[in-house]
Amino acid sequence: MKYVIGVDIGTQSTKCLLVGVDGRVRAQAGVAYQPETPKPLWAQQDCAVWFDAVCESVRACVAKSGVAPADIAAMCVSSLYGGAGIPVDEAMQPLHPCLIWMDRRATAQVDAVNATVDVEKLQAITGNGVDSYYGYTKMLWIREHRPEVWAKTRWFLPPNSYVNWRLTGELAVDHSSAGNIGGVYDAARRGWSHEALGMLGIPARMMPPRLVESSDVVGGLKAEWAAKLGLAEGMPLMGGGVDAAVATFCAGVTGSGDHVAMIGTSMCWGFVSPGVDARHRLIGMPHVYRGADRSYVFGGAIAAGAAVTWFRNTFCQAELAEAARTGEDAHALIERQAVDVPPGAQGLVFLPYLMGERSPIWDAQAKGAFIGLSLAHGRAHLYRAVLEGVSFALQHNIEAGRQSGQPLDPRLIVVGGAAHSDLWMQIVADITGYPVFTIEEEVEAALGAAMLAALGAGLVDAATAERGWVTLVERARPEPEAQAIYRERFEIYKSLYPALRDAMHRLQ
C-alpha cells in the first residue's frame, strides 16, 4: 500500500499524519508552541519555529509508522493564515517574524487605505475588504515601521510556501494563500493584481510569480532533508493551502452551499460558493479543491478557543489544580458545573472580542465584555456565557453569509478542538438552528492535507476527494425551548457592539 503525509501548521501546534490511500491513519505526531505577543494586539511567529516543528513532527511520524520511505508517495503542508507572510531577502533569509492572522497592529494603515485608495475598486478586484486582519495591511505596516526590512524584502511567503521552499528548493504560492492576503490578488483572473498592488504601493516584484493549485506538485524533496526526515529523495510536495479551507475540504465540504465551522484558537465559518463578494463583509479566496471554479467564503471570531483558554487560565485555578492532581481535563471539570446553568446563562452575555474582532464587524479596537453581571453569577455562569458568546459570533457570520443568496446545506459540520465538548456542540446547535455533525477521526486539516497529497499524486480519484476519508457523526440537534431563548439573546448580542463601540475605542 502507498502512503501520504499530511502536515498542518497551526497557531499553537503543528500536527503530522501518515495516512494510507484507504484513508486510515497509520501514525501521527505533533509539536506545541505559542505565538509571540510582545504588545497588545500584536501576534507574530519566527518562521524557524514552524519549520523545526514540521521537521520534528514528520520525522517522529515516519519513525512511528515503520513504513518504508519508498512507500510514502507524497506530502502536503497546510498552514495557518500567515497574514503578511514571511519577508525574505534575495538569499531567502527571513528578515522579520511573520505577522500572523491574529495580529491587529495595522490599524493606522487601514485608515490610510480607506482615506487614499479607491476601496470600492479594490473590493471589486479582490473580493475582499480593508482590515488589519488582511496580509496586505500588515505589509504596509512593515513598509512604514520597518523600512530596513522593507528595503531588503524580495518576497513575502506564506508559511506553507516557506516550508515547501526549504524542503524542495522550489518557490510557489498556492491560490488559497494568495487570495487570503486580500488586496493583492485578482479573484476573477486568479493571479496577482498589478492594478491593486499599484494602488497600495506594494511592488509586484515582492509577490512570487509561480501560483499553483493546492494539489499541484511544487517540487521534490531534497536529499539532505530526505535523509533527516526518513523519506525518499525526490518525494513530491504539493502546494497545500490555508488551514481553514483545508479542514473544510477534509470534512467533505466541496460543493456549493456546503458549510463548516472550524472552532480552534479562532473560529472560521465558511461555505463553498461559485464566487466572492466583498459587500457581504466576509473573506473570500479560491478553494483548495477545484479552486478555478469554487471559492471558499468565510468569516469568524478572532478569539474562540483562545477565549475559553483565557477564561480557564484566569479564573479556574481550582480546576487546574484538580486536573494536575487527578489527570482529568480542566475544561471537563468546569463544564460539569456549566451544564447545569440554563441557556442564556441567567441573563449574562459575553462579547468575545479579546483581540479586536474580525467579521462581520471588522474592528481591531473592539473589546471583550461580560454584560449583565450580578452577585448571582459564578464561574459556571461565566464559562457558559463564553461558550455562548463565541457561538453568537458564529451565528453572526452565518447571518452575513446568508446575504450572499447561496443556499446552505441543512446541517452544520464543526471541526476543531471545540468538537470535544458536548455542551458546546449543543449550544452551537441551539443558537444556529442547525443539527451539528463532527468528524469521528478528529484529525481535520492534517488529514485534508494528506488527501490533497494523495489527489496530487494520482493515488485517489475526484470522487474519493469529494467524499473524503472521514466519518461524520451527529452530535446535537436544536432544542426548541433553548432556540427560543437564544433567538432573543442573539438580538441583544448584536445590539451590544454598536452601543458600546465608542466606549471600546476610548479604552486604549
C-alpha positions as CSV (number, residue, x, y, z in Angstrom):
1,M,0.0,0.0,0.0
2,K,1.1,3.5,-0.7
3,Y,1.0,6.2,2.0
4,V,1.0,10.0,2.1
5,I,1.9,12.6,4.7
6,G,-0.4,15.5,5.7
7,V,1.0,18.3,7.9
8,D,-0.9,21.2,9.4
9,I,1.0,24.2,10.8
10,G,-1.4,25.7,13.4
11,T,-1.2,28.8,15.6
12,Q,-0.3,26.7,18.7
13,S,1.0,23.4,17.3
14,T,2.0,21.5,14.2
15,K,0.4,18.1,13.5
16,C,1.6,15.4,11.2
17,L,-0.3,12.3,9.9
18,L,0.9,9.4,7.9
19,V,-2.1,8.0,6.0
20,G,-2.7,5.1,3.8
21,V,-4.6,5.6,0.5
22,D,-7.5,3.9,2.2
23,G,-7.8,6.9,4.5
24,R,-6.6,5.1,7.6
25,V,-4.1,6.9,9.8
26,R,-1.0,4.8,10.4
27,A,0.8,7.2,12.7
28,Q,0.6,10.8,14.0
29,A,2.8,13.2,15.8
30,G,2.8,16.9,16.9
31,V,4.8,19.7,18.4
32,A,3.3,22.5,20.5
33,Y,4.5,26.2,20.7
34,Q,2.9,29.6,21.3
35,P,2.8,32.7,19.1
36,E,4.8,35.8,20.3
37,T,2.6,38.6,21.6
38,P,5.1,41.3,22.5
39,K,2.5,44.1,22.7
40,P,-1.3,44.3,22.9
41,L,-2.9,43.3,19.6
42,W,0.4,42.1,18.3
43,A,0.9,38.4,17.3
44,Q,3.8,37.1,15.3
45,Q,6.0,34.0,14.9
46,D,9.6,33.2,14.0
47,C,9.4,31.0,10.9
48,A,12.1,28.8,12.3
49,V,9.6,27.6,15.0
50,W,7.3,26.4,12.2
51,F,9.9,24.8,10.1
52,D,11.5,23.0,13.1
53,A,8.1,21.8,14.2
54,V,7.3,20.4,10.7
55,C,10.6,18.5,10.6
56,E,10.3,17.2,14.1
57,S,6.7,16.0,13.7
58,V,7.4,14.5,10.2
59,R,10.5,12.7,11.5
60,A,8.6,11.3,14.5
61,C,5.6,10.3,12.5
62,V,7.6,8.4,9.9
63,A,9.6,6.6,12.6
64,K,6.5,5.6,14.5
65,S,4.8,4.2,11.3
66,G,7.5,1.8,10.4
67,V,6.6,2.4,6.7
68,A,9.4,2.2,4.2
69,P,10.4,5.5,2.6
70,A,9.7,4.1,-0.9
71,D,6.1,3.5,0.1
72,I,5.5,7.1,1.1
73,A,4.4,8.7,-2.1
74,A,3.8,12.4,-1.4
75,M,3.5,15.1,1.3
76,C,1.4,18.3,1.6
77,V,1.5,21.1,4.1
78,S,-1.4,23.1,5.3
79,S,-0.8,26.2,7.4
80,L,-2.4,28.9,9.5
81,Y,-3.1,32.1,7.7
82,G,0.2,33.8,7.8
83,G,-1.0,37.4,7.4
84,A,1.7,39.4,5.7
85,G,3.8,36.3,5.2
86,I,7.5,35.8,5.9
87,P,9.6,38.6,4.4
88,V,12.8,37.1,3.0
89,D,15.7,38.6,1.2
90,E,17.4,37.7,-2.1
91,A,19.2,34.9,-0.4
92,M,15.8,33.6,1.1
93,Q,16.9,34.6,4.6
94,P,14.0,35.6,6.9
95,L,14.1,39.3,7.8
96,H,11.3,39.6,10.4
97,P,8.9,37.5,12.3
98,C,5.7,36.7,10.4
99,L,2.7,38.9,11.4
100,I,0.1,36.2,11.6
101,W,-3.7,36.3,11.2
102,M,-4.5,37.5,14.8
103,D,-2.1,40.4,14.6
104,R,-4.1,43.7,14.6
105,R,-1.3,46.3,14.7
106,A,-2.0,47.7,11.2
107,T,-4.9,49.9,12.3
108,A,-3.3,53.2,11.0
109,Q,-2.6,51.5,7.7
110,V,-6.3,50.5,7.4
111,D,-7.3,54.2,8.0
112,A,-4.8,55.3,5.3
113,V,-6.1,52.8,2.7
114,N,-9.7,53.9,3.4
115,A,-8.6,57.6,3.1
116,T,-6.4,57.4,0.0
117,V,-7.4,54.3,-2.1
118,D,-10.5,53.6,-4.2
119,V,-11.8,51.0,-1.8
120,E,-14.8,50.1,-3.9
121,K,-12.5,49.3,-6.8
122,L,-10.1,47.3,-4.6
123,Q,-13.0,45.3,-3.3
124,A,-14.3,44.6,-6.8
125,I,-10.9,43.3,-7.9
126,T,-10.1,41.2,-4.8
127,G,-13.5,40.3,-3.4
128,N,-12.1,41.3,0.0
129,G,-12.3,44.4,2.2
130,V,-10.0,46.6,4.3
131,D,-9.0,45.5,7.7
132,S,-5.9,44.8,9.8
133,Y,-6.7,41.1,9.5
134,Y,-5.5,41.1,5.9
135,G,-1.9,40.5,5.0
136,Y,-1.6,43.5,2.7
137,T,-2.3,45.9,5.5
138,K,0.4,44.2,7.6
139,M,2.8,44.6,4.7
140,L,2.0,48.3,4.7
141,W,2.8,48.4,8.4
142,I,6.2,46.8,7.7
143,R,6.8,49.3,5.0
144,E,6.2,52.2,7.4
145,H,7.6,50.9,10.7
146,R,10.4,48.5,9.5
147,P,11.8,50.4,6.4
148,E,15.1,48.5,6.8
149,V,13.2,45.2,6.4
150,W,11.1,46.5,3.5
151,A,14.2,47.7,1.6
152,K,15.7,44.2,1.8
153,T,12.5,42.2,1.1
154,R,12.5,40.1,-2.1
155,W,9.4,38.0,-1.4
156,F,6.6,37.7,1.1
157,L,6.0,34.0,1.7
158,P,3.0,32.2,3.3
159,P,4.2,29.7,6.0
160,N,3.5,26.6,3.8
161,S,5.3,28.2,0.8
162,Y,8.3,28.9,3.0
163,V,8.4,25.3,4.3
164,N,8.0,23.9,0.8
165,W,10.9,26.0,-0.4
166,R,13.1,24.9,2.4
167,L,12.4,21.2,1.6
168,T,12.4,21.3,-2.2
169,G,14.3,24.5,-3.3
170,E,11.2,25.4,-5.4
171,L,9.3,28.6,-4.8
172,A,5.5,28.7,-5.3
173,V,2.4,30.1,-3.6
174,D,-1.0,28.2,-3.7
175,H,-4.0,30.2,-4.8
176,S,-5.9,29.9,-1.4
177,S,-2.9,31.6,0.4
178,A,-2.6,34.2,-2.3
179,G,-6.3,35.1,-2.2
180,N,-6.4,35.3,1.6
181,I,-3.8,38.1,1.6
182,G,-6.6,40.2,0.5
183,G,-5.9,43.4,-1.5
184,V,-3.2,42.0,-3.9
185,Y,-5.0,39.1,-5.6
186,D,-7.4,39.3,-8.6
187,A,-10.2,36.9,-7.7
188,A,-11.6,36.8,-11.3
189,R,-8.3,36.4,-13.1
190,R,-6.8,34.2,-10.4
191,G,-3.5,36.0,-10.2
192,W,-1.6,38.9,-8.6
193,S,-3.3,42.2,-9.4
194,H,-0.8,44.7,-10.6
195,E,-3.5,47.3,-10.5
196,A,-4.4,46.7,-6.9
197,L,-0.7,46.4,-5.9
198,G,-0.1,49.8,-7.6
199,M,-3.0,51.4,-5.7
200,L,-1.4,50.2,-2.4
201,G,2.2,51.0,-3.3
202,I,3.3,47.4,-2.9
203,P,5.9,46.3,-5.6
204,A,4.6,43.4,-7.7
205,R,8.1,42.0,-7.6
206,M,7.5,41.0,-3.9
207,M,4.9,38.5,-5.0
208,P,6.3,35.1,-6.1
209,P,5.3,34.7,-9.7
210,R,4.5,30.9,-9.6
211,L,1.0,30.3,-8.4
212,V,-0.2,26.7,-8.1
213,E,-3.3,24.7,-7.1
214,S,-3.3,23.2,-3.7
215,S,-2.8,19.6,-5.0
216,D,-0.2,20.6,-7.6
217,V,3.4,19.4,-7.2
218,V,5.7,22.2,-6.1
219,G,8.9,20.1,-6.2
220,G,10.7,17.1,-5.0
221,L,12.3,16.6,-1.5
222,K,15.9,17.5,-1.4
223,A,18.4,14.8,-0.5
224,E,19.6,16.5,2.8
225,W,16.0,16.7,4.1
226,A,15.1,13.2,2.9
227,A,18.0,11.8,5.0
228,K,17.0,13.8,8.0
229,L,13.2,13.0,7.8
230,G,13.5,9.4,6.9
231,L,11.9,9.9,3.5
232,A,12.9,9.2,-0.2
233,E,14.8,11.8,-2.1
234,G,12.6,13.4,-4.8
235,M,9.3,12.6,-3.0
236,P,6.8,15.3,-4.3
237,L,5.5,18.0,-2.1
238,M,2.1,19.6,-3.0
239,G,1.2,23.3,-2.8
240,G,-1.0,23.0,0.3
241,G,-3.2,25.8,1.5
242,V,-4.8,27.8,4.3
243,D,-5.8,25.6,7.2
244,A,-9.5,26.7,7.4
245,A,-10.1,25.7,3.8
246,V,-8.1,22.5,4.1
247,A,-10.1,21.5,7.2
248,T,-13.3,22.3,5.3
249,F,-12.1,20.1,2.4
250,C,-11.3,17.3,4.9
251,A,-14.9,17.4,6.1
252,G,-16.2,16.8,2.6
253,V,-17.2,20.4,2.0
254,T,-16.6,20.6,-1.7
255,G,-19.9,21.7,-3.3
256,S,-21.8,24.9,-3.4
257,G,-23.6,25.6,-0.1
258,D,-21.7,23.1,1.9
259,H,-20.6,24.8,5.1
260,V,-18.4,24.1,8.2
261,A,-17.3,25.8,11.3
262,M,-13.7,25.4,12.4
263,I,-13.5,26.3,16.1
264,G,-10.0,26.1,17.4
265,T,-7.9,29.1,18.7
266,S,-10.1,31.2,16.4
267,M,-13.3,30.4,14.7
268,C,-13.8,30.3,11.0
269,W,-17.2,29.5,9.4
270,G,-17.2,29.1,5.7
271,F,-19.1,27.8,2.7
272,V,-18.3,26.9,-0.9
273,S,-19.5,29.4,-3.4
274,P,-19.0,30.0,-7.2
275,G,-17.6,33.5,-6.5
276,V,-16.7,36.1,-3.9
277,D,-18.3,39.4,-3.0
278,A,-16.8,41.9,-0.5
279,R,-20.2,43.5,0.1
280,H,-21.1,40.7,2.5
281,R,-18.2,41.6,4.8
282,L,-16.7,38.1,4.7
283,I,-13.4,36.8,3.4
284,G,-13.1,35.1,0.1
285,M,-10.4,33.0,-1.6
286,P,-10.0,30.1,-4.1
287,H,-11.0,26.8,-2.5
288,V,-8.2,24.3,-2.1
289,Y,-10.2,21.9,-4.2
290,R,-11.3,22.9,-7.7
291,G,-10.3,26.5,-6.9
292,A,-10.7,27.5,-10.6
293,D,-14.5,27.5,-10.2
294,R,-15.1,27.2,-6.5
295,S,-14.4,29.8,-3.8
296,Y,-14.2,29.4,-0.1
297,V,-16.0,32.3,1.6
298,F,-15.6,32.6,5.3
299,G,-15.7,34.8,8.4
300,G,-15.3,34.3,12.1
301,A,-14.3,35.3,15.6
302,I,-10.7,36.1,16.2
303,A,-10.9,34.6,19.7
304,A,-12.8,31.3,20.1
305,G,-10.9,28.5,21.8
306,A,-8.5,31.3,22.8
307,A,-11.3,32.9,24.8
308,V,-12.0,29.6,26.5
309,T,-8.3,29.1,27.3
310,W,-8.1,32.6,28.7
311,F,-11.1,32.0,31.0
312,R,-9.6,28.7,32.2
313,N,-6.2,30.1,32.9
314,T,-7.5,33.3,34.5
315,F,-10.5,32.1,36.6
316,C,-10.2,28.3,37.0
317,Q,-7.2,27.8,39.3
318,A,-9.1,25.2,41.4
319,E,-10.0,23.1,38.3
320,L,-6.4,23.4,37.0
321,A,-5.1,22.2,40.4
322,E,-7.5,19.3,40.5
323,A,-6.7,18.4,36.9
324,A,-3.0,18.4,37.8
325,R,-3.7,16.1,40.7
326,T,-6.1,13.7,39.1
327,G,-5.2,13.8,35.4
328,E,-8.6,14.9,34.4
329,D,-9.1,17.7,31.8
330,A,-9.7,21.2,33.5
331,H,-12.3,22.1,30.8
332,A,-14.3,18.9,31.6
333,L,-14.3,19.8,35.3
334,I,-15.7,23.3,34.8
335,E,-18.1,22.1,32.1
336,R,-19.7,19.7,34.6
337,Q,-20.8,22.8,36.5
338,A,-21.7,24.9,33.4
339,V,-24.0,22.2,32.0
340,D,-26.4,22.9,34.9
341,V,-26.6,26.6,34.0
342,P,-29.7,27.2,31.9
343,P,-29.4,28.5,28.3
344,G,-28.7,32.2,28.4
345,A,-26.5,31.9,31.5
346,Q,-29.2,33.6,33.6
347,G,-29.0,37.0,31.9
348,L,-25.3,37.0,31.1
349,V,-23.9,37.8,27.7
350,F,-20.2,37.6,26.7
351,L,-18.6,39.6,23.8
352,P,-15.6,37.5,22.6
353,Y,-13.7,40.5,21.2
354,L,-10.4,39.8,23.1
355,M,-8.1,40.7,20.2
356,G,-10.5,43.0,18.4
357,E,-12.9,41.3,16.1
358,R,-13.0,40.0,12.5
359,S,-16.2,39.6,10.5
360,P,-18.7,40.9,10.3
361,I,-17.9,43.9,12.5
362,W,-14.3,44.3,11.4
363,D,-13.0,46.4,14.4
364,A,-9.5,45.9,15.7
365,Q,-10.4,48.1,18.7
366,A,-13.4,46.1,19.8
367,K,-13.1,44.9,23.4
368,G,-14.4,41.8,25.2
369,A,-17.0,42.2,27.8
370,F,-19.4,40.4,30.2
371,I,-22.8,42.2,30.2
372,G,-25.4,41.5,32.8
373,L,-23.2,40.5,35.7
374,S,-24.8,40.2,39.1
375,L,-24.0,38.8,42.5
376,A,-26.0,35.7,41.5
377,H,-23.4,34.7,38.8
378,G,-20.5,32.4,39.5
379,R,-17.7,30.9,37.4
380,A,-20.0,28.3,35.8
381,H,-22.3,31.1,34.5
382,L,-19.3,33.0,33.1
383,Y,-17.9,29.8,31.5
384,R,-21.2,29.1,29.8
385,A,-21.5,32.7,28.7
386,V,-18.1,32.4,27.0
387,L,-19.2,29.3,25.0
388,E,-22.5,31.1,24.1
389,G,-20.7,34.3,23.1
390,V,-18.4,32.5,20.7
391,S,-21.5,30.7,19.3
392,F,-23.3,34.0,18.9
393,A,-20.3,35.2,16.9
394,L,-20.6,32.1,14.7
395,Q,-24.3,32.9,14.1
396,H,-23.4,36.5,13.3
397,N,-21.2,35.2,10.5
398,I,-23.8,32.7,9.3
399,E,-26.3,35.6,9.1
400,A,-23.9,37.6,7.0
401,G,-23.2,34.6,4.7
402,R,-26.9,34.1,4.0
403,Q,-26.9,37.6,2.5
404,S,-25.0,36.1,-0.5
405,G,-28.1,34.3,-1.6
406,Q,-26.2,31.0,-1.6
407,P,-28.5,28.2,-0.2
408,L,-26.8,26.5,2.7
409,D,-26.8,22.8,3.5
410,P,-29.3,21.9,6.2
411,R,-26.6,20.6,8.5
412,L,-23.6,22.3,10.1
413,I,-20.2,20.5,10.3
414,V,-18.0,21.5,13.2
415,V,-14.3,20.7,13.3
416,G,-11.5,21.7,15.7
417,G,-11.0,21.5,19.5
418,A,-14.5,22.7,20.4
419,A,-15.9,19.4,19.0
420,H,-14.6,17.7,22.1
421,S,-17.3,19.5,24.2
422,D,-20.8,18.0,24.1
423,L,-22.1,21.1,25.9
424,W,-20.6,23.5,23.3
425,M,-21.9,21.4,20.4
426,Q,-25.4,21.6,21.9
427,I,-25.1,25.3,22.4
428,V,-24.0,25.7,18.7
429,A,-27.0,23.7,17.5
430,D,-29.4,25.7,19.7
431,I,-28.1,29.1,18.6
432,T,-27.6,28.3,14.9
433,G,-30.7,26.1,14.4
434,Y,-28.6,23.5,12.6
435,P,-28.1,19.9,13.5
436,V,-24.4,19.7,14.3
437,F,-22.1,17.0,12.9
438,T,-18.5,16.4,13.8
439,I,-15.7,14.3,12.4
440,E,-15.2,11.0,14.2
441,E,-11.5,10.8,13.3
442,E,-10.6,14.2,15.0
443,V,-7.7,14.9,12.6
444,E,-9.1,17.6,10.3
445,A,-6.7,19.9,8.5
446,A,-3.8,17.5,8.6
447,L,-6.0,14.8,7.1
448,G,-7.2,17.3,4.4
449,A,-3.6,18.0,3.6
450,A,-3.0,14.2,3.3
451,M,-5.9,14.0,0.9
452,L,-4.5,16.8,-1.2
453,A,-1.2,14.9,-1.4
454,A,-3.0,11.7,-2.5
455,L,-5.0,13.6,-5.1
456,G,-2.0,15.4,-6.5
457,A,0.0,12.1,-6.6
458,G,-2.9,10.4,-8.5
459,L,-3.5,7.9,-5.7
460,V,-7.2,8.8,-5.3
461,D,-9.8,10.0,-7.8
462,A,-12.0,13.0,-7.7
463,A,-15.0,11.0,-6.4
464,T,-12.9,10.0,-3.4
465,A,-11.7,13.5,-2.8
466,E,-15.2,14.9,-2.8
467,R,-16.4,12.2,-0.5
468,G,-13.4,12.4,1.8
469,W,-11.8,10.0,4.2
470,V,-13.8,11.0,7.3
471,T,-16.9,9.7,9.1
472,L,-19.4,12.4,10.1
473,V,-21.3,11.8,13.4
474,E,-24.4,13.7,14.5
475,R,-23.6,15.3,17.9
476,A,-26.5,17.6,18.6
477,R,-30.0,18.7,17.5
478,P,-31.6,22.1,18.2
479,E,-33.9,22.1,21.2
480,P,-36.9,24.3,20.6
481,E,-37.0,25.8,24.1
482,A,-33.4,26.7,24.1
483,Q,-33.7,28.0,20.5
484,A,-36.4,30.5,21.6
485,I,-34.2,31.8,24.4
486,Y,-31.2,32.2,22.1
487,R,-33.1,34.0,19.4
488,E,-33.9,36.7,21.8
489,R,-30.4,36.7,23.3
490,F,-28.8,36.9,19.8
491,E,-30.7,40.1,19.1
492,I,-29.3,41.5,22.4
493,Y,-25.8,40.3,21.4
494,K,-26.0,42.1,18.1
495,S,-27.2,45.3,19.8
496,L,-24.3,45.5,22.3
497,Y,-21.3,46.2,20.0
498,P,-22.9,49.3,18.3
499,A,-24.0,50.6,21.7
500,L,-20.5,50.1,23.2
501,R,-18.3,50.9,20.2
502,D,-17.4,54.4,21.2
503,A,-16.5,53.4,24.7
504,M,-14.5,50.5,23.5
505,H,-12.5,52.8,21.2
506,R,-11.8,55.2,24.1
507,L,-10.4,52.3,26.3
508,Q,-6.8,52.3,25.0
